[in-house]
Amino acid sequence: MSRYILRRLLWTIAVVLLVTLVTFVIFYVLPSGDPALRFAGKQPTPQVLAQVRRDLGLNHNVVIQYLLYLKRLVLGDSHGWPGLGFSYSTGAAITPQLWQRAQITLQLVLGGAVLWMLIGIPIGVISAMKPRSLFDRASLVTGLVFISTPVFWLGLMLLWLFWSTLGWLPGTGFVAFTNNPVQWAQHMIMPWFTLALLFAAIYARIIRANMLDTLGEDYIRTARAKGLRERRVITHHALRASIVPVITLLAIDIGTLIGGTVIIESIFNLQGLGNWVLEGALNQDLPVTLAVTLIVTIAVSMLSLLADIAYAYLDPRVRFK
Amino acid sequence: MSVPLLEIRGLSVHFPTPDGVVRAVDGLSLAVERGETLGIVGESGSGKSVTFLAAMQLLGKGRAQVQGEILLDGVDLLTTRPAEMRRIRGARIGMIFQDPMSALHPLFRVGDQIAETVRAHEDIGRREAAHRAVDALRQVGLANADERAHQYPHELSGGMRQRVMIAMALVLEPELLIADEPTTALDTTVEAQILEIITEMKVRLGIGVVLVSHSLATVADVAETVLVMYAGRAVERGPSIRVFADPQHPYTWGLLDSLPTVDARRERLVPIAGSPPSLIDPPPGCRFAGRCPYRFDACDGDLPDLIERGGDHADACLLGTADRRVVRRHPAHTTAPGAPA
């Protein structure tokens, strides 16, 4: 098991290094024109341009530039770790903002993920236990509705209903958990549901399909033949085998969402990574775009490492391959 | 005489399908005594597995129409309520299956899978259940039972896995063991060991055993009584020595003639021509008639039932016993039309 983890860890480090190289090529080398101009924001003064060249080491050749870029990332810079520099448009350091915004996005995505698993798993399991039943058909139709509903429309509808019409929930914005846990939850609940309803529908379908496959397995017949309660056959034997393949999917989805919740963050005015990368793109603030791209790709590789470890823990056959 | 341990009376299992009703089992009767092994032989689709899945109420809700009686110690399992049936499965009837790789849960340690059986029926702690599991593994002759209990199915060989299945089926010392083709997926050398363990456990626990197989040779070695099934019907039943030495039904002849023998009495193996009939609306009369070289008019009449011909030996063939002796000595299939001369 530990050898397996070590192997996966080394592999992940290699992938992350590759990611730094690819982002470097995309942001520094591939676009035509002076990289300093792109990093410096909309209307840079000659002084700013000179500072950009100095900060990013643009006077050196490309290889040295990459090594400097890597060095700033690994060792940090004057603005913190990892060294992602400075936004020449807003005049703020990237790193502290990145951590602060990543926290908000993580709270949104992880909370949403917990919610969609809590909704999706039971629905998938119950549907699989009685396929073609009324419940199964109803969940299929409801799921299709949520899969095809645009996220922005769903978010706005929730706002209209629970904030504007019923007044049950506060509108938009974010309150830190440490400031006021109740208000934190009140502010997060609509973004969570907006995110979770779509994914719950998808995951319910996947878990239903996996469960139907598993329930046809010989070892389920064995479990029944030894006199286990049907409840235990379902939750212990069938669900366990059905949930393992979902782990990988979950990691990929969470990873992708870390940089992909632009719409929800905009609707609910959450100052997370999605909102930030949107601002960065609109203001031609390249350091911001670069930072988010980098962090999201690294997060995806980290999460897939975690998924592999979880997979090996849950399925003993994986460890021996 | 006391009640048999397991008695099946007039069992029919029908599966409604869009194409018609599949008569998987049609009017089957049999009995198993304590301390006895009943061998059930037949090819795929003859209804042998379905019969015992029906006995365990494991056919799936609403999919099968089951009629007749399956009596365990005089109590009909077909009318037993599901909650009560759950208590019987594992505790009073143990069951093992064809492929131990797929029959064991791949994600759980084998010891835990056995302990789970114990805990499903007895109110005991984890540790004690784990002890019972290791004991059960030791009883079926698994070396290093302590360590094996902590392994996963994929870490064990096929023979070891089937021993685990046997240990799991017998850990609660049930009265009846149903072994559904327990050696089909195993090597021949391992097959002998597994059959030996089943017999040993039968003697030690004094239980009844049903050994389902497609091979008459496998069954004849360990079973006292043999029942031959064809297309959902019993065609011959008797003490296994007599069935093997003096088979009465043309289908049993076919089964034996298609077996290789060591002393090479026969120069070549003779397959049974044709294939089993469709079980959807089968024609009236003997199910084997379509493949039988000795078919005559009466065979297309009513479904023949097992008829006792003395010495506990019964068959469902309409040929007169004198005729049988003649045709058995001069088999028709060697000169059957279409066969090379």
Chai-1 contact restraints between the chains, C-beta under 6 A:
chainA,res_idxA,chainB,res_idxB,connection_type,confidence,min_distance_angstrom,max_distance_angstrom,comment,restraint_id
A,D218,B,S102,contact,1.0,0.0,6.0,A-B,restraint_1
A,D218,B,A103,contact,1.0,0.0,6.0,A-B,restraint_2
A,Y219,B,A103,contact,1.0,0.0,6.0,A-B,restraint_3
A,Y219,B,L104,contact,1.0,0.0,6.0,A-B,restraint_4
A,Y219,B,H105,contact,1.0,0.0,6.0,A-B,restraint_5
A,T222,B,A103,contact,1.0,0.0,6.0,A-B,restraint_6
A,R224,B,L58,contact,1.0,0.0,6.0,A-B,restraint_7
A,A225,B,R89,contact,1.0,0.0,6.0,A-B,restraint_8
A,A225,B,M95,contact,1.0,0.0,6.0,A-B,restraint_9
A,K226,B,G90,contact,1.0,0.0,6.0,A-B,restraint_10
A,K226,B,T117,contact,1.0,0.0,6.0,A-B,restraint_11
A,G227,B,R86,contact,1.0,0.0,6.0,A-B,restraint_12
A,G227,B,R89,contact,1.0,0.0,6.0,A-B,restraint_13
A,G227,B,G90,contact,1.0,0.0,6.0,A-B,restraint_14
A,G227,B,A91,contact,1.0,0.0,6.0,A-B,restraint_15
A,G227,B,A120,contact,1.0,0.0,6.0,A-B,restraint_16
A,G227,B,H121,contact,1.0,0.0,6.0,A-B,restraint_17
A,L228,B,A120,contact,1.0,0.0,6.0,A-B,restraint_18
A,H237,B,H105,contact,1.0,0.0,6.0,A-B,restraint_19
A,R240,B,L107,contact,1.0,0.0,6.0,A-B,restraint_20
A,D315,B,L107,contact,1.0,0.0,6.0,A-B,restraint_21
A,P316,B,Y152,contact,1.0,0.0,6.0,A-B,restraint_22
A,R317,B,H154,contact,1.0,0.0,6.0,A-B,restraint_23
